[in-house]
Amino acid sequence: MMSKFISFFSPSVQLSATFAQRYYHAAFQNKYIRFINRASKIGISVGVAALIIGLSIMNGFERELKNSLLAVVPDVEFEAVNGTLPNWHITQHSILQNPNVLGAAPYIKVNAMVQKQNDLEAILLHGVSPKLETEVNATYKYIKAGRWLTDNQSATQPNTVEAVIGQGLADKLTLAVDDDIELLIPNTLASGKLAAPKYLKAKIAGIYQIGGQMDYGQVYVSLDTVQEKFNWTEQRAEGIKVALTDPFNAQIIARQIGSSLQDYVYVLDWFRTNGHVYNDIVMVKDIMYLVMVLVMSVACFNIVSSLTMAIQEKHSDIGILKTMGLTPVIVKRVFVMMGMLTAIKGIGWGMVWGVVLTLCIPELFSVVEQLFNVKALDGEVYFIDYLPTELDVVQVLIVSVTAFIIAYFATLYPASRASKLSPVELISG
């Protein structure tokens, strides 16, 4: 198979490859050289495999960040500087003119307390439009019990306020669907002093479970309920939340939209609130790539040692071949190819093990957790409770090419030295 592949190249390359193959198998009959050669292969394969696995795990976290966390966090919020938009319909219409916008929905956010009997918990109360909210927020997809808010609530149940809460809050206060809760909303007088809080009785319509702290501090009620409590007209809202086609480009798109609005608003993108998670993922990816490249570099430079010793063993052979007319270029090419044979085998095994382990890691991770009865990713703390992976073929190729280039440069020094030695020195040595 190898000879057929070599036959496609020029005669000088074929000659170099033939010598490289023969010297490769002959030189490594020496136990010490064979040990260093194997250490080089193992080091390269471990570095390649570890980098493929590490980058795939980071890709998995990035995917889950987009599909889970960013699905329930607004990509951009345009919040009125003076606390209220006079007519959110006009602002929403202006925002929807941008081709990068998938949806826009009004909101009112209030820090409040939820009370059940003697238990109190601090929460962020969201007044939202039940229908429009589903265009920018995927919380409705995570409803575990009950249902999402409805638009026709006032018609069907005129005296009932519906609320949707998280599973963590429900567990903490021992709440279930159709239970009644009391919401305490801060009340500020015109003078700026705090007055007695406003009370809002609500019935739990649904319970969602996203994971992490999102399940503890968020309560959703209809927008008109909060508007009524604040004596606002139905046109007024605190701001507009927006879903974009590309959340990772939110900062640029947000500034474009913000500059086109007539309202005086704060422009808040998700990087301000949850960007640290994404930045951590990117930073870990960069550090991991650098560390693994250094590991591969150390392994590849073991090739220098094995090649140097192989050249010492073949001094007389090289001298004889040079006297027969073998040019320095071909001699250099022979030993470069010898070193690359080691590198290619290490890279090949690293790619195979890296891809196989990446595809199996979620299951292996789960087995280890069950075996040692530990939970590495607690769903109550993080937004996922398993180890995600996503294999990127382009990244696999980049890692392999990087290792190949490092190995190639590692072979140049000993190969160049062998090519520069004179036949007399080689034969006499």
VOPAGU-2260 file (C-alpha; in pm, 1 decimal, decimal comma):
REM VOPAGU-2260
SITE   aa  ch    i         X         Y         Z
SITE  MET   A    0       0,0       0,0       0,0
SITE  MET   A    1     278,1     242,7      95,0
SITE  SER   A    2     483,2     155,4    -215,3
SITE  LYS   A    3     183,5     225,6    -442,2
SITE  PHE   A    4     134,6     563,5    -273,6
SITE  ILE   A    5     506,2     651,5    -308,4
SITE  SER   A    6     502,2     562,1    -679,3
SITE  PHE   A    7     298,1     877,4    -752,7
SITE  PHE   A    8     595,1    1100,5    -658,5
SITE  SER   A    9     918,7    1190,3    -839,6
SITE  PRO   A   10    1210,9     939,2    -841,9
SITE  SER   A   11    1410,5    1141,4    -584,1
SITE  VAL   A   12    1112,8    1146,4    -343,8
SITE  GLN   A   13    1057,4     773,8    -401,4
SITE  LEU   A   14    1424,1     707,0    -323,7
SITE  SER   A   15    1407,9     918,0      -6,0
SITE  ALA   A   16    1090,7     743,4     109,1
SITE  THR   A   17    1240,1     398,7      46,0
SITE  PHE   A   18    1551,9     476,0     252,7
SITE  ALA   A   19    1337,0     638,4     524,2
SITE  GLN   A   20    1122,0     326,0     557,8
SITE  ARG   A   21    1421,3      92,3     573,6
SITE  TYR   A   22    1616,5     307,0     819,2
SITE  TYR   A   23    1306,3     360,6    1031,1
SITE  HIS   A   24    1256,3     -12,2    1093,8
SITE  ALA   A   25    1630,3     -86,7    1117,3
SITE  ALA   A   26    1726,3     200,2    1345,8
SITE  PHE   A   27    1458,4     128,0    1601,9
SITE  GLN   A   28    1582,2    -223,7    1664,5
SITE  ASN   A   29    1797,9     -54,5    1926,9
SITE  LYS   A   30    1596,5     -79,6    2251,7
SITE  TYR   A   31    1684,4     268,0    2375,8
SITE  ILE   A   32    1600,7     438,8    2045,3
SITE  ARG   A   33    1278,9     234,2    2025,8
SITE  PHE   A   34    1181,3     348,3    2377,2
SITE  ILE   A   35    1231,8     717,7    2291,0
SITE  ASN   A   36    1044,3     668,0    1963,8
SITE  ARG   A   37     748,4     510,9    2140,0
SITE  ALA   A   38     751,1     782,7    2403,9
SITE  SER   A   39     734,3    1037,9    2122,7
SITE  LYS   A   40     439,4     861,9    1959,0
SITE  ILE   A   41     253,4     826,7    2288,4
SITE  GLY   A   42     317,9    1191,0    2379,2
SITE  ILE   A   43     194,7    1316,4    2042,6
SITE  SER   A   44    -113,4    1091,5    2047,8
SITE  VAL   A   45    -201,5    1190,6    2406,4
SITE  GLY   A   46    -160,9    1560,1    2321,7
SITE  VAL   A   47    -374,8    1533,8    2006,7
SITE  ALA   A   48    -643,3    1323,6    2178,9
SITE  ALA   A   49    -655,6    1547,0    2487,8
SITE  LEU   A   50    -686,8    1861,2    2277,1
SITE  ILE   A   51    -965,2    1711,5    2062,0
SITE  ILE   A   52   -1154,9    1598,1    2374,0
SITE  GLY   A   53   -1103,3    1927,1    2558,3
SITE  LEU   A   54   -1212,4    2143,7    2266,5
SITE  SER   A   55   -1515,3    1917,9    2206,7
SITE  ILE   A   56   -1624,0    1958,2    2569,9
SITE  MET   A   57   -1589,4    2336,0    2543,2
SITE  ASN   A   58   -1791,4    2324,1    2218,8
SITE  GLY   A   59   -2057,5    2129,3    2407,3
SITE  PHE   A   60   -2074,9    2391,1    2683,7
SITE  GLU   A   61   -2096,6    2665,4    2420,9
SITE  ARG   A   62   -2383,5    2481,9    2248,2
SITE  GLU   A   63   -2570,2    2433,5    2576,6
SITE  LEU   A   64   -2511,1    2798,0    2664,3
SITE  LYS   A   65   -2684,2    2896,7    2341,2
SITE  ASN   A   66   -2962,5    2635,5    2350,0
SITE  SER   A   67   -3040,0    2642,1    2724,0
SITE  LEU   A   68   -2925,2    2955,9    2904,0
SITE  LEU   A   69   -2954,1    3201,7    2613,9
SITE  ALA   A   70   -3291,3    3053,6    2520,3
SITE  VAL   A   71   -3442,3    3193,2    2841,9
SITE  VAL   A   72   -3226,5    3507,5    2876,7
SITE  PRO   A   73   -3304,4    3804,3    2649,7
SITE  ASP   A   74   -3034,3    3864,8    2389,6
SITE  VAL   A   75   -3090,3    4239,7    2422,1
SITE  GLU   A   76   -3306,8    4460,8    2643,4
SITE  PHE   A   77   -3397,4    4821,8    2569,5
SITE  GLU   A   78   -3492,2    4966,7    2907,8
SITE  ALA   A   79   -3641,5    5313,8    2945,6
SITE  VAL   A   80   -3406,4    5553,5    3125,7
SITE  ASN   A   81   -3696,1    5728,2    3302,5
SITE  GLY   A   82   -3852,1    5391,5    3399,8
SITE  THR   A   83   -4129,3    5371,7    3142,0
SITE  LEU   A   84   -4184,6    5367,8    2765,3
SITE  PRO   A   85   -4486,4    5586,6    2676,3
SITE  ASN   A   86   -4596,6    5350,2    2397,0
SITE  TRP   A   87   -4419,5    5016,9    2373,6
SITE  HIS   A   88   -4604,8    4927,1    2050,3
SITE  ILE   A   89   -4418,9    5200,6    1859,0
SITE  THR   A   90   -4081,2    5097,3    2006,5
SITE  GLN   A   91   -4146,8    4731,8    1929,6
SITE  HIS   A   92   -4243,0    4810,3    1570,0
SITE  SER   A   93   -3921,8    5010,2    1521,4
SITE  ILE   A   94   -3708,5    4726,4    1662,8
SITE  LEU   A   95   -3872,5    4465,5    1438,7
SITE  GLN   A   96   -3759,6    4655,8    1129,4
SITE  ASN   A   97   -3405,7    4526,8    1185,4
SITE  PRO   A   98   -3348,0    4204,1     983,3
SITE  ASN   A   99   -3139,5    4053,0    1266,3
SITE  VAL   A  100   -3437,0    4054,5    1506,0
SITE  LEU   A  101   -3645,5    3739,1    1555,9
SITE  GLY   A  102   -3891,3    3881,7    1805,8
SITE  ALA   A  103   -3955,9    4167,7    2050,2
SITE  ALA   A  104   -4176,7    4170,7    2360,0
SITE  PRO   A  105   -4261,1    4429,4    2629,7
SITE  TYR   A  106   -4183,8    4373,1    2996,5
SITE  ILE   A  107   -4201,6    4520,3    3341,5
SITE  LYS   A  108   -3953,7    4389,1    3598,1
SITE  VAL   A  109   -4000,0    4444,7    3971,5
SITE  ASN   A  110   -3804,7    4319,7    4272,5
SITE  ALA   A  111   -4063,2    4159,2    4497,4
SITE  MET   A  112   -4122,3    3899,5    4767,5
SITE  VAL   A  113   -4330,1    3585,9    4738,0
SITE  GLN   A  114   -4507,5    3472,4    5051,9
SITE  LYS   A  115   -4669,8    3147,5    5151,7
SITE  GLN   A  116   -4794,2    3154,6    5508,5
SITE  ASN   A  117   -4487,1    3254,5    5714,5
SITE  ASP   A  118   -4227,3    3181,3    5444,5
SITE  LEU   A  119   -4084,1    3465,1    5235,6
SITE  GLU   A  120   -3851,4    3452,7    4934,4
SITE  ALA   A  121   -3703,5    3738,0    4730,2
SITE  ILE   A  122   -3782,0    3712,6    4360,1
SITE  LEU   A  123   -3775,8    3912,8    4036,8
SITE  LEU   A  124   -4131,7    3958,4    3916,3
SITE  HIS   A  125   -4170,3    3967,1    3537,6
SITE  GLY   A  126   -4479,8    4125,4    3385,6
SITE  VAL   A  127   -4490,3    3987,7    3030,9
SITE  SER   A  128   -4719,9    3954,4    2731,9
SITE  PRO   A  129   -4799,7    3578,3    2732,5
SITE  LYS   A  130   -4798,3    3544,3    2352,3
SITE  LEU   A  131   -4515,0    3783,6    2260,9
SITE  GLU   A  132   -4294,0    3649,0    2540,1
SITE  THR   A  133   -4278,4    3308,8    2369,6
SITE  GLU   A  134   -4101,5    3475,7    2074,8
SITE  VAL   A  135   -3808,8    3592,2    2288,8
SITE  ASN   A  136   -3809,6    3352,3    2585,0
SITE  ALA   A  137   -3819,1    2970,8    2575,0
SITE  THR   A  138   -3923,7    2929,1    2940,0
SITE  TYR   A  139   -4263,0    2801,3    2822,9
SITE  LYS   A  140   -4084,1    2500,2    2670,3
SITE  TYR   A  141   -3952,4    2401,9    3013,8
SITE  ILE   A  142   -4292,5    2386,8    3184,8
SITE  LYS   A  143   -4282,7    2072,6    3400,7
SITE  ALA   A  144   -4628,5    2096,2    3552,3
SITE  GLY   A  145   -4932,6    2303,3    3455,5
SITE  ARG   A  146   -4912,9    2547,4    3165,4
SITE  TRP   A  147   -4780,8    2883,3    3047,0
SITE  LEU   A  148   -4970,8    3210,6    3092,6
SITE  THR   A  149   -5268,3    3278,0    2863,7
SITE  ASP   A  150   -5376,4    3598,1    2689,1
SITE  ASN   A  151   -5747,8    3551,6    2755,8
SITE  GLN   A  152   -5708,7    3510,7    3130,4
SITE  SER   A  153   -5912,8    3819,1    3216,4
SITE  ALA   A  154   -6204,7    3691,4    3010,7
SITE  THR   A  155   -6209,4    3337,1    3147,1
SITE  GLN   A  156   -6101,7    3408,9    3505,0
SITE  PRO   A  157   -6157,5    3779,9    3568,5
SITE  ASN   A  158   -6077,2    3770,2    3940,1
SITE  THR   A  159   -5774,2    3540,5    3921,8
SITE  VAL   A  160   -5411,2    3635,1    3862,0
SITE  GLU   A  161   -5199,1    3352,6    3721,0
SITE  ALA   A  162   -4829,7    3307,5    3791,4
SITE  VAL   A  163   -4559,1    3076,7    3657,8
SITE  ILE   A  164   -4272,4    2991,6    3894,5
SITE  GLY   A  165   -3953,5    2782,8    3889,6
SITE  GLN   A  166   -3916,0    2433,5    4029,8
SITE  GLY   A  167   -3651,7    2546,2    4280,3
SITE  LEU   A  168   -3882,9    2808,7    4429,0
SITE  ALA   A  169   -4171,6    2560,4    4430,6
SITE  ASP   A  170   -3962,1    2306,7    4623,7
SITE  LYS   A  171   -3839,4    2570,1    4867,4
SITE  LEU   A  172   -4190,1    2690,8    4954,8
SITE  THR   A  173   -4360,9    2352,5    4900,2
SITE  LEU   A  174   -4579,9    2484,3    4620,1
SITE  ALA   A  175   -4771,2    2303,4    4347,6
SITE  VAL   A  176   -4993,8    2395,3    4051,9
SITE  ASP   A  177   -5319,1    2570,1    4160,3
SITE  ASP   A  178   -5169,9    2673,6    4495,9
SITE  ASP   A  179   -5221,8    3035,5    4602,3
SITE  ILE   A  180   -4933,7    3271,4    4676,0
SITE  GLU   A  181   -4903,6    3634,6    4779,9
SITE  LEU   A  182   -4666,3    3872,4    4602,6
SITE  LEU   A  183   -4539,3    4175,7    4794,4
SITE  ILE   A  184   -4442,7    4459,6    4558,3
SITE  PRO   A  185   -4248,9    4762,0    4688,3
SITE  ASN   A  186   -4447,2    5085,3    4685,7
SITE  THR   A  187   -4270,7    5421,0    4655,4
SITE  LEU   A  188   -4446,2    5751,5    4720,1
SITE  ALA   A  189   -4404,3    6059,5    4499,3
SITE  SER   A  190   -4168,7    6200,6    4762,1
SITE  GLY   A  191   -3939,9    5897,7    4717,2
SITE  LYS   A  192   -4024,4    5741,6    5054,7
SITE  LEU   A  193   -4127,1    5379,3    5086,4
SITE  ALA   A  194   -4489,9    5310,0    5169,9
SITE  ALA   A  195   -4663,6    4987,5    5263,1
SITE  PRO   A  196   -4605,9    4722,9    4992,3
SITE  LYS   A  197   -4872,2    4640,0    4737,7
SITE  TYR   A  198   -5019,4    4292,0    4768,6
SITE  LEU   A  199   -5097,9    4071,4    4473,6
SITE  LYS   A  200   -5268,0    3735,9    4519,3
SITE  ALA   A  201   -5194,6    3483,4    4245,0
SITE  LYS   A  202   -5265,7    3122,4    4160,2
SITE  ILE   A  203   -4982,0    2907,4    4025,0
SITE  ALA   A  204   -5063,9    2815,8    3664,0
SITE  GLY   A  205   -4737,2    2639,7    3582,5
SITE  ILE   A  206   -4396,8    2534,6    3714,6
SITE  TYR   A  207   -4089,1    2536,5    3490,4
SITE  GLN   A  208   -3753,5    2363,9    3535,8
SITE  ILE   A  209   -3454,4    2508,2    3348,0
SITE  GLY   A  210   -3174,1    2429,7    3590,6
SITE  GLY   A  211   -2944,5    2627,3    3815,1
SITE  GLN   A  212   -3041,8    2951,5    3985,3
SITE  MET   A  213   -3293,1    3030,4    3708,5
SITE  ASP   A  214   -3542,5    2803,7    3889,1
SITE  TYR   A  215   -3532,7    3003,0    4213,1
SITE  GLY   A  216   -3569,8    3374,1    4155,5
SITE  GLN   A  217   -3806,6    3428,8    3860,1
SITE  VAL   A  218   -4185,7    3462,0    3869,6
SITE  TYR   A  219   -4391,0    3545,5    3560,3
SITE  VAL   A  220   -4732,2    3713,0    3556,0
SITE  SER   A  221   -4920,2    3884,4    3274,1
SITE  LEU   A  222   -4817,0    4236,9    3173,4
SITE  ASP   A  223   -5163,1    4383,8    3229,7
SITE  THR   A  224   -5158,6    4258,3    3590,4
SITE  VAL   A  225   -4848,6    4463,3    3675,1
SITE  GLN   A  226   -4973,6    4760,6    3469,8
SITE  GLU   A  227   -5294,1    4759,7    3672,1
SITE  LYS   A  228   -5101,0    4745,8    4001,4
SITE  PHE   A  229   -4893,2    5050,1    3900,5
SITE  ASN   A  230   -5195,2    5229,7    3748,0
SITE  TRP   A  231   -5028,7    5229,8    3406,1
SITE  THR   A  232   -5212,4    5233,7    3076,3
SITE  GLU   A  233   -5179,4    4929,1    2851,1
SITE  GLN   A  234   -4937,4    5119,0    2620,1
SITE  ARG   A  235   -4678,8    5166,4    2893,6
SITE  ALA   A  236   -4396,1    4922,7    2974,1
SITE  GLU   A  237   -4054,3    4936,1    3133,7
SITE  GLY   A  238   -3872,7    4812,9    2825,4
SITE  ILE   A  239   -3856,0    4576,0    2529,8
SITE  LYS   A  240   -3666,3    4246,9    2528,0
SITE  VAL   A  241   -3536,3    4118,0    2194,9
SITE  ALA   A  242   -3435,0    3782,4    2043,0
SITE  LEU   A  243   -3168,2    3791,5    1771,0
SITE  THR   A  244   -3070,2    3560,5    1487,5
SITE  ASP   A  245   -2712,5    3557,2    1622,4
SITE  PRO   A  246   -2693,0    3604,9    2002,3
SITE  PHE   A  247   -2310,4    3604,4    1995,1
SITE  ASN   A  248   -2321,2    3921,1    1784,2
SITE  ALA   A  249   -2559,0    4091,2    2029,2
SITE  GLN   A  250   -2330,8    4380,8    2121,9
SITE  ILE   A  251   -2299,1    4512,8    1765,7
SITE  ILE   A  252   -2664,2    4455,9    1669,4
SITE  ALA   A  253   -2787,3    4612,2    1995,2
SITE  ARG   A  254   -2596,0    4934,2    1926,0
SITE  GLN   A  255   -2733,5    4947,5    1570,4
SITE  ILE   A  256   -3092,5    4912,1    1691,5
SITE  GLY   A  257   -3044,4    5145,3    1988,7
SITE  SER   A  258   -2917,7    5427,0    1767,4
SITE  SER   A  259   -3231,1    5403,3    1551,0
SITE  LEU   A  260   -3482,8    5432,2    1839,3
SITE  GLN   A  261   -3657,1    5756,4    1927,7
SITE  ASP   A  262   -3689,6    5659,5    2296,0
SITE  TYR   A  263   -3417,0    5735,4    2549,2
SITE  VAL   A  264   -3318,5    5382,5    2658,6
SITE  TYR   A  265   -3043,6    5179,9    2819,4
SITE  VAL   A  266   -2905,5    4919,2    2578,6
SITE  LEU   A  267   -2843,9    4599,1    2776,1
SITE  ASP   A  268   -2711,3    4287,4    2598,2
SITE  TRP   A  269   -2676,2    3942,0    2754,5
SITE  PHE   A  270   -2297,7    3981,2    2779,4
SITE  ARG   A  271   -2354,6    4227,4    3065,8
SITE  THR   A  272   -2544,4    3974,6    3277,0
SITE  ASN   A  273   -2425,1    3631,4    3165,2
SITE  GLY   A  274   -2129,4    3711,6    2940,7
SITE  HIS   A  275   -1883,7    3586,3    3204,5
SITE  VAL   A  276   -1998,5    3229,4    3133,3
SITE  TYR   A  277   -1920,6    3262,5    2763,4
SITE  ASN   A  278   -1593,0    3445,2    2832,1
SITE  ASP   A  279   -1486,2    3167,3    3069,0
SITE  ILE   A  280   -1554,6    2906,0    2801,1
SITE  VAL   A  281   -1352,9    3099,3    2541,1
SITE  MET   A  282   -1066,1    3157,7    2784,8
SITE  VAL   A  283   -1049,9    2789,8    2886,3
SITE  LYS   A  284   -1048,8    2690,0    2517,5
SITE  ASP   A  285    -757,6    2922,4    2444,2
SITE  ILE   A  286    -557,3    2810,6    2749,3
SITE  MET   A  287    -627,6    2444,9    2674,5
SITE  TYR   A  288    -511,9    2483,8    2314,4
SITE  LEU   A  289    -189,5    2654,9    2428,2
SITE  VAL   A  290    -111,4    2395,8    2698,3
SITE  MET   A  291    -179,4    2098,6    2472,2
SITE  VAL   A  292      31,0    2249,5    2192,2
SITE  LEU   A  293     317,5    2278,3    2441,3
SITE  VAL   A  294     264,9    1913,6    2544,0
SITE  MET   A  295     272,5    1809,4    2178,2
SITE  SER   A  296     583,9    2022,0    2124,5
SITE  VAL   A  297     770,0    1840,1    2403,8
SITE  ALA   A  298     663,4    1504,0    2260,3
SITE  CYS   A  299     758,8    1606,7    1907,5
SITE  PHE   A  300    1102,3    1724,0    2015,6
SITE  ASN   A  301    1169,5    1373,8    2148,4
SITE  ILE   A  302    1190,7    1298,0    1777,7
SITE  VAL   A  303    1511,1    1505,9    1776,8
SITE  SER   A  304    1669,4    1262,8    2023,8
SITE  SER   A  305    1562,3     948,2    1840,8
SITE  LEU   A  306    1667,7    1086,4    1502,0
SITE  THR   A  307    2006,5    1202,1    1633,8
SITE  MET   A  308    2078,8     854,2    1769,7
SITE  ALA   A  309    1952,7     694,1    1447,8
SITE  ILE   A  310    2190,6     915,7    1248,4
SITE  GLN   A  311    2479,2     814,5    1476,3
SITE  GLU   A  312    2403,4     447,7    1406,7
SITE  LYS   A  313    2384,8     504,6    1028,5
SITE  HIS   A  314    2698,5     721,5     992,3
SITE  SER   A  315    2882,4     472,4     773,8
SITE  ASP   A  316    2573,2     400,3     558,1
SITE  ILE   A  317    2520,2     770,8     493,3
SITE  GLY   A  318    2890,6     813,8     407,5
SITE  ILE   A  319    2881,8     527,9     156,1
SITE  LEU   A  320    2561,3     658,4      -4,9
SITE  LYS   A  321    2710,6    1008,7     -32,4
SITE  THR   A  322    3020,5     873,4    -206,4
SITE  MET   A  323    2785,7     696,4    -449,6
SITE  GLY   A  324    2628,1    1033,9    -536,8
SITE  LEU   A  325    2343,6    1077,8    -285,3
SITE  THR   A  326    2290,1    1454,3    -257,3
SITE  PRO   A  327    2258,1    1642,1      78,4
SITE  VAL   A  328    1897,4    1732,0     -14,0
SITE  ILE   A  329    1799,9    1365,9     -39,2
SITE  VAL   A  330    1985,4    1280,7     284,5
SITE  LYS   A  331    1796,1    1556,6     465,2
SITE  ARG   A  332    1467,7    1438,9     314,9
SITE  VAL   A  333    1534,5    1079,6     428,3
SITE  PHE   A  334    1567,0    1175,6     795,4
SITE  VAL   A  335    1282,0    1426,0     781,6
SITE  MET   A  336    1061,5    1143,0     651,3
SITE  MET   A  337    1190,1     911,1     925,8
SITE  GLY   A  338    1082,5    1159,2    1190,5
SITE  MET   A  339     749,8    1223,6    1021,3
SITE  LEU   A  340     670,1     850,1    1018,7
SITE  THR   A  341     679,3     861,8    1399,5
SITE  ALA   A  342     471,7    1180,7    1408,9
SITE  ILE   A  343     208,6    1054,5    1163,2
SITE  LYS   A  344     155,4     737,7    1367,0
SITE  GLY   A  345     117,9     940,5    1686,8
SITE  ILE   A  346    -118,7    1190,3    1523,7
SITE  GLY   A  347    -325,2     908,9    1370,0
SITE  TRP   A  348    -373,0     727,5    1701,7
SITE  GLY   A  349    -444,4    1057,4    1874,8
SITE  MET   A  350    -717,3    1142,2    1623,9
SITE  VAL   A  351    -877,4     798,9    1658,7
SITE  TRP   A  352    -877,4     798,2    2040,4
SITE  GLY   A  353    -979,5    1162,8    2057,3
SITE  VAL   A  354   -1282,3    1114,1    1832,7
SITE  VAL   A  355   -1387,6     783,7    1996,8
SITE  LEU   A  356   -1360,2     917,6    2353,0
SITE  THR   A  357   -1537,6    1241,9    2258,3
SITE  LEU   A  358   -1835,8    1043,4    2131,2
SITE  CYS   A  359   -1839,5     826,4    2445,6
SITE  ILE   A  360   -1757,2    1084,5    2715,3
SITE  PRO   A  361   -2117,1    1172,1    2823,0
SITE  GLU   A  362   -2191,3     803,4    2890,9
SITE  LEU   A  363   -1852,0     742,6    3056,7
SITE  PHE   A  364   -1898,8    1052,5    3271,8
SITE  SER   A  365   -2240,5     927,9    3383,2
SITE  VAL   A  366   -2101,6     582,5    3468,3
SITE  VAL   A  367   -1819,3     734,3    3678,2
SITE  GLU   A  368   -2071,3     952,4    3866,2
SITE  GLN   A  369   -2287,4     649,7    3945,5
SITE  LEU   A  370   -1985,5     436,6    4037,1
SITE  PHE   A  371   -1844,8     685,3    4289,3
SITE  ASN   A  372   -2183,9     831,7    4385,6
SITE  VAL   A  373   -2081,6    1189,8    4305,8
SITE  LYS   A  374   -2237,8    1467,0    4102,6
SITE  ALA   A  375   -1975,7    1677,3    3924,2
SITE  LEU   A  376   -2229,5    1917,4    3770,0
SITE  ASP   A  377   -2514,3    1992,4    4009,2
SITE  GLY   A  378   -2827,6    2089,3    3818,6
SITE  GLU   A  379   -2929,3    2321,7    4105,1
SITE  VAL   A  380   -2612,5    2525,9    4059,0
SITE  TYR   A  381   -2533,2    2498,4    3687,1
SITE  PHE   A  382   -2769,5    2523,5    3391,5
SITE  ILE   A  383   -2690,0    2159,9    3296,1
SITE  ASP   A  384   -2624,3    1843,4    3499,3
SITE  TYR   A  385   -2425,8    1641,2    3244,8
SITE  LEU   A  386   -2100,9    1676,6    3048,0
SITE  PRO   A  387   -2183,0    1797,1    2693,9
SITE  THR   A  388   -1962,1    1737,2    2390,4
SITE  GLU   A  389   -1973,3    1850,1    2028,8
SITE  LEU   A  390   -1716,6    1721,4    1781,1
SITE  ASP   A  391   -1598,7    1976,8    1525,8
SITE  VAL   A  392   -1427,9    1818,7    1223,6
SITE  VAL   A  393   -1252,8    2146,3    1137,6
SITE  GLN   A  394   -1101,0    2162,7    1486,7
SITE  VAL   A  395    -983,8    1800,6    1457,8
SITE  LEU   A  396    -807,9    1887,8    1132,1
SITE  ILE   A  397    -654,0    2205,0    1282,3
SITE  VAL   A  398    -518,9    2007,5    1580,9
SITE  SER   A  399    -373,9    1739,2    1350,8
SITE  VAL   A  400    -214,3    1991,4    1115,4
SITE  THR   A  401     -67,4    2181,4    1412,8
SITE  ALA   A  402      91,6    1862,2    1548,0
SITE  PHE   A  403     219,1    1776,5    1198,0
SITE  ILE   A  404     384,9    2119,3    1157,2
SITE  ILE   A  405     547,5    2103,5    1502,0
SITE  ALA   A  406     682,3    1754,5    1425,5
SITE  TYR   A  407     813,6    1870,3    1088,5
SITE  PHE   A  408    1012,4    2154,2    1243,6
SITE  ALA   A  409    1145,7    1913,8    1508,6
SITE  THR   A  410    1296,4    1690,0    1235,4
SITE  LEU   A  411    1475,2    1971,4    1051,0
SITE  TYR   A  412    1769,7    2017,7    1289,4
SITE  PRO   A  413    1899,9    1656,0    1305,0
SITE  ALA   A  414    1820,9    1600,3     935,7
SITE  SER   A  415    2013,0    1916,6     838,0
SITE  ARG   A  416    2312,7    1813,3    1044,4
SITE  ALA   A  417    2319,3    1470,2     878,1
SITE  SER   A  418    2307,0    1627,9     531,8
SITE  LYS   A  419    2598,3    1862,7     605,2
SITE  LEU   A  420    2845,9    1593,8     722,1
SITE  SER   A  421    3114,6    1503,8     470,2
SITE  PRO   A  422    3151,9    1142,0     346,8
SITE  VAL   A  423    3505,6    1118,2     496,4
SITE  GLU   A  424    3377,2    1221,4     844,0
SITE  LEU   A  425    3087,2     980,1     819,5
SITE  ILE   A  426    3289,0     675,5     709,7
SITE  SER   A  427    3577,7     741,0     949,2
SITE  GLY   A  428    3335,9     816,1    1234,4
